Amino acid sequence: MTKKRAPMVDESGEVRELTAADLRHFKPADQALDPQLYSDLLKMNARARRGPQKAPVKQTTTIRLSPDVMAAFKATGAGWQTRIDNALKDWLITHSPS
């Protein structure tokens, strides 16, 4: 006789912590999902990956910025690092870094 597993959610809808025994009952996604859905997910994941750069166009660095500058740029959403780069390029047009 097999031991009955505990429900995954309690009466209030909270999911309990998974155990090693729970994980042994999981199936791989290709077996658990509808084949079309699994295929669509694979295609989406393949498109999301970035390919190798032909030639690096930017250098990685660490820079210390004041909190208000960081907050202002981060508040503009994704791409904030590129906007900082563009702001510095604009500054270089009329200023000398020395």
Secondary structure, 3 states (H helix, E strand, C coil): CCCCCCCCECCCCCECCCCHHHHHHCCCHHHHCCHHHHHHHHHHHHHHCCCCCCCCCCCCCCCCCCHHHHHHHHCCCCCHHHHHHHHHHHHHHHCCCC
